[in-house]
Amino acid sequence: TALHPKVLLQKEEQLREELLPKLLELVQLCSEAKITISFDAEESYRQDIYLKILDEIISHPSLKDYHGAGFVIQAYQKRTYHIIDYIVELAKKTKKKIPVRLVKGAYWDTEIKFAQEFGLEGYPVFTQKVYTDISYIACAKKLIENAKYIYPQFATHNAYTIAVIKQLVGKIDFEFQKLQGMGNALHAQLVKEGFKSRIYAPVGRYEDLLAYLMRRLLENGAKTSF
């Protein structure tokens, strides 16, 4: 959505003409530079076009030797457990190991409001935190079980979630992730124990970063962390 104003399934033909070439060029640059790229999760009503576009990117012949394009998935979305199956099948089809970043979710208020406005029978997201926490562990377990096809990336600042994952992972290759400025002591301990921890940090001038930080404030309930 940062690269095109109409990332919607009903605009698929337009997106193939206007967005797909931009994304291919971007990912090809990443491939040449030997760096990875993760496509951030979007709202639930964009999931179908999100999956279709990334399927085309990862399957593209010009990127057949590149394994660095990955998905971000949100545990609070009810579909996510099954979306992992889709990504595993894509990995098998393309003979790639696809990075998958698992987060809890970032657009809860928006998802609830959309569902109410459209008069939907239910919500596309879990409405209680405890269910999101359970979903996160279930999704983490499925990622770990499919580590032959997926490179799991667990983005969390929750000590209990991390403790459970440490019990589940065994000897697979994976990493933990955190946001700059959050969960510092927790992730410092993980590094001491020999785990990989990637820090997500914004880059740019303060005029650009102010909008980013405001978005993070709105997304995250633990605002004192900032």
C-alpha positions as CSV (number, residue, x, y, z in Angstrom):
1,T,0.0,0.0,0.0
2,A,3.0,2.3,0.3
3,L,3.6,1.8,-3.5
4,H,0.1,1.9,-4.9
5,P,-3.1,3.6,-3.7
6,K,-5.5,0.8,-4.7
7,V,-4.2,-2.6,-3.4
8,L,-7.5,-4.4,-3.8
9,L,-8.5,-7.7,-5.4
10,Q,-11.0,-6.0,-7.8
11,K,-8.0,-3.9,-9.1
12,E,-5.9,-6.9,-10.0
13,E,-5.5,-6.1,-13.7
14,Q,-4.5,-2.5,-12.8
15,L,-2.0,-3.8,-10.2
16,R,-0.4,-6.2,-12.6
17,E,0.3,-3.3,-14.9
18,E,1.3,-0.6,-12.4
19,L,2.5,-2.3,-9.2
20,L,4.0,-5.6,-10.2
21,P,6.7,-4.2,-12.4
22,K,7.8,-1.9,-9.5
23,L,7.9,-4.7,-7.1
24,L,9.9,-6.9,-9.4
25,E,12.4,-4.2,-9.9
26,L,12.7,-3.7,-6.2
27,V,13.1,-7.4,-5.4
28,Q,15.6,-7.8,-8.3
29,L,17.7,-5.1,-6.7
30,C,17.6,-6.9,-3.4
31,S,18.7,-10.1,-5.1
32,E,21.6,-8.3,-6.7
33,A,22.6,-6.8,-3.4
34,K,22.2,-10.2,-1.6
35,I,19.8,-8.8,1.0
36,T,16.4,-10.0,2.1
37,I,13.0,-8.1,1.9
38,S,9.9,-8.7,3.9
39,F,6.5,-7.6,2.6
40,D,4.6,-6.2,5.6
41,A,1.2,-7.6,6.4
42,E,-1.9,-5.6,5.3
43,E,-5.5,-5.5,6.4
44,S,-7.6,-8.7,6.1
45,Y,-9.6,-7.5,3.0
46,R,-6.2,-7.1,1.1
47,Q,-5.0,-10.6,2.0
48,D,-6.1,-12.3,-1.3
49,I,-4.4,-9.8,-3.6
50,Y,-1.4,-9.7,-1.2
51,L,-0.9,-13.4,-1.5
52,K,-1.5,-13.4,-5.3
53,I,1.1,-10.7,-5.9
54,L,3.7,-12.2,-3.6
55,D,3.1,-15.6,-5.3
56,E,4.0,-14.0,-8.6
57,I,7.1,-12.3,-7.2
58,I,8.5,-15.4,-5.6
59,S,7.6,-17.6,-8.6
60,H,9.1,-15.1,-11.2
61,P,11.8,-16.7,-13.4
62,S,14.2,-13.8,-12.9
63,L,14.2,-14.6,-9.2
64,K,14.5,-18.4,-9.4
65,D,17.8,-18.4,-7.4
66,Y,16.7,-15.8,-4.9
67,H,15.4,-17.0,-1.5
68,G,15.1,-13.6,0.3
69,A,11.6,-12.4,-0.5
70,G,9.3,-13.1,2.5
71,F,5.9,-12.7,4.0
72,V,4.7,-11.0,7.2
73,I,1.7,-12.7,8.8
74,Q,-0.5,-11.6,11.7
75,A,-1.6,-14.0,14.4
76,Y,-4.7,-12.1,15.2
77,Q,-6.2,-12.8,11.8
78,K,-8.3,-15.9,11.9
79,R,-7.1,-17.0,8.4
80,T,-3.4,-16.9,9.3
81,Y,-3.0,-20.5,10.4
82,H,-4.3,-21.6,7.0
83,I,-2.3,-19.0,5.1
84,I,0.9,-20.8,6.4
85,D,-0.3,-23.9,4.4
86,Y,-0.5,-21.7,1.3
87,I,3.1,-20.4,1.8
88,V,4.4,-23.9,2.4
89,E,2.8,-25.1,-0.9
90,L,4.4,-22.1,-2.6
91,A,7.8,-23.0,-1.2
92,K,7.4,-26.5,-2.4
93,K,6.3,-25.4,-5.8
94,T,9.2,-22.9,-6.3
95,K,11.8,-25.1,-4.4
96,K,12.6,-22.1,-2.1
97,K,12.9,-21.6,1.6
98,I,10.6,-18.6,2.2
99,P,11.2,-16.3,5.2
100,V,8.0,-15.8,7.2
101,R,7.8,-13.1,9.9
102,L,5.1,-13.8,12.5
103,V,3.7,-10.8,14.4
104,K,0.6,-10.5,16.6
105,G,-1.1,-7.8,14.5
106,A,-1.3,-4.0,14.0
107,Y,-4.7,-2.9,12.7
108,W,-7.1,-4.3,15.3
109,D,-9.3,-1.2,15.6
110,T,-9.5,-0.7,11.9
111,E,-10.5,-4.4,11.3
112,I,-13.2,-4.1,13.9
113,K,-14.6,-0.8,12.5
114,F,-14.6,-2.2,8.9
115,A,-16.5,-5.3,10.0
116,Q,-19.1,-3.2,11.7
117,E,-19.4,-0.7,8.8
118,F,-20.0,-3.6,6.3
119,G,-22.4,-5.4,8.7
120,L,-20.4,-8.6,8.6
121,E,-21.6,-11.6,10.7
122,G,-18.2,-11.9,12.4
123,Y,-14.8,-10.3,12.7
124,P,-11.8,-11.3,10.6
125,V,-9.6,-10.9,13.7
126,F,-9.7,-12.4,17.2
127,T,-11.4,-10.0,19.6
128,Q,-9.6,-11.1,22.8
129,K,-5.9,-11.0,23.3
130,V,-5.8,-14.5,24.9
131,Y,-7.0,-15.9,21.5
132,T,-4.4,-14.0,19.6
133,D,-1.7,-15.3,22.0
134,I,-2.9,-18.9,21.4
135,S,-3.1,-18.3,17.7
136,Y,0.5,-17.0,17.7
137,I,1.8,-20.1,19.4
138,A,-0.2,-22.4,17.0
139,C,1.2,-20.5,14.0
140,A,4.7,-20.6,15.5
141,K,4.4,-24.4,15.9
142,K,3.3,-24.8,12.3
143,L,6.2,-22.6,11.0
144,I,8.6,-24.7,13.1
145,E,7.2,-28.0,11.8
146,N,7.7,-26.7,8.2
147,A,11.2,-25.3,8.7
148,K,12.3,-27.3,5.7
149,Y,10.4,-24.9,3.6
150,I,10.2,-21.8,5.8
151,Y,12.7,-19.6,7.6
152,P,10.7,-18.7,10.8
153,Q,11.1,-15.1,12.2
154,F,9.3,-14.5,15.5
155,A,8.6,-10.9,16.2
156,T,7.6,-10.5,19.8
157,H,8.4,-8.6,23.0
158,N,6.4,-11.0,25.2
159,A,8.5,-13.1,27.6
160,Y,6.0,-15.9,27.8
161,T,5.7,-16.2,24.0
162,I,9.5,-16.4,23.7
163,A,9.7,-19.0,26.5
164,V,7.2,-21.2,24.6
165,I,9.0,-20.8,21.3
166,K,12.4,-21.7,22.9
167,Q,10.8,-25.0,24.0
168,L,9.4,-25.7,20.5
169,V,12.2,-24.9,18.1
170,G,14.6,-27.7,18.6
171,K,17.6,-27.3,16.3
172,I,16.1,-25.5,13.3
173,D,17.4,-22.2,11.9
174,F,15.3,-19.3,13.0
175,E,15.4,-15.8,14.6
176,F,13.7,-13.6,17.1
177,Q,12.9,-10.0,16.1
178,K,12.1,-6.8,18.0
179,L,11.4,-3.1,17.4
180,Q,14.0,-0.6,18.2
181,G,13.6,0.6,21.8
182,M,11.3,-2.2,22.9
183,G,12.1,-5.4,24.8
184,N,15.7,-4.5,25.1
185,A,16.5,-6.5,28.2
186,L,14.6,-9.5,27.0
187,H,16.3,-9.7,23.7
188,A,19.7,-8.9,25.2
189,Q,19.3,-12.0,27.3
190,L,18.3,-14.0,24.2
191,V,21.5,-12.9,22.5
192,K,23.5,-13.9,25.5
193,E,22.0,-17.4,25.3
194,G,23.1,-17.6,21.6
195,F,19.8,-16.9,19.8
196,K,19.6,-14.6,16.8
197,S,17.7,-11.3,17.4
198,R,17.0,-8.9,14.5
199,I,16.2,-5.3,15.4
200,Y,13.7,-3.4,13.2
201,A,14.7,0.2,13.2
202,P,13.4,3.2,11.1
203,V,15.9,5.0,9.0
204,G,15.6,8.6,7.8
205,R,15.2,12.2,8.8
206,Y,13.2,13.2,11.9
207,E,10.5,14.7,9.6
208,D,10.0,11.3,8.1
209,L,10.4,9.3,11.3
210,L,7.8,11.3,13.3
211,A,5.0,9.8,11.2
212,Y,6.4,6.3,11.6
213,L,6.7,6.7,15.4
214,M,3.1,8.1,15.6
215,R,1.9,5.0,13.7
216,R,3.8,2.7,16.2
217,L,2.2,4.6,19.1
218,L,-1.3,4.0,17.7
219,E,-0.6,0.3,16.9
220,N,0.9,-0.6,20.3
221,G,-0.8,-0.6,23.6
222,A,2.3,-0.4,25.7
223,K,2.9,3.2,24.9
224,T,5.2,3.8,27.9
225,S,7.8,1.8,26.1
226,F,8.4,4.8,23.8
